[in-house]
Amino acid sequence: MAAWYEAKEIVTPNPPDLFEKIFVNAPVFRDDETDVIALQAADMFAGMNRASNVAVLNGREPFSLPGATPIRGFFIAPTDEQLSEHAEGIRQRYIESGRSL
């Protein structure tokens, strides 16, 4: 924690109001096993999504927790054509903005 307060005193923030508007409070460290249950739920959800995406990419059924209803349509496997169309759209918007590739 001492480093937080020291940094706040010695650095030249960019933007200048960084500590007044963004980093207002010092960080709070908690035990995610007992104090931050939402973090555990988010970790479980992210892990489940990753496992499901890997399964889908390998041609298997998406992973689901026992007793849970799978979320159909949540896992997206775009085709090469869809990826190409999306990339072309991004390229066109970039060019139209006046930037060079």
VENUR-V448603 format. One record per backbone hydrogen bond with DSSP energy under -0.5 kcal/mol. NH is the residue of the N-H (numbers start at 0). CO is the residue of the C=O. If there is no record, write none. Layout:
[[NH	CO] [NH	CO]]
This chain:
[[4	0] [5	1] [6	2] [7	3] [8	4] [9	5] [10	6] [12	10] [17	14] [20	16] [21	16] [21	17] [22	17] [23	21] [29	27] [31	29] [33	30] [34	30] [35	30] [38	35] [39	35] [40	36] [41	37] [42	38] [43	39] [44	40] [45	41] [46	42] [47	43] [48	44] [49	45] [50	46] [51	47] [52	48] [53	49] [54	50] [55	51] [56	52] [57	53] [58	55] [59	54] [67	64] [69	67] [71	69] [73	70] [75	73] [82	78] [83	79] [84	80] [85	81] [86	82] [87	83] [88	84] [89	85] [90	86] [91	87] [92	88] [93	89] [94	90] [95	91] [96	92] [97	94] [98	93]]
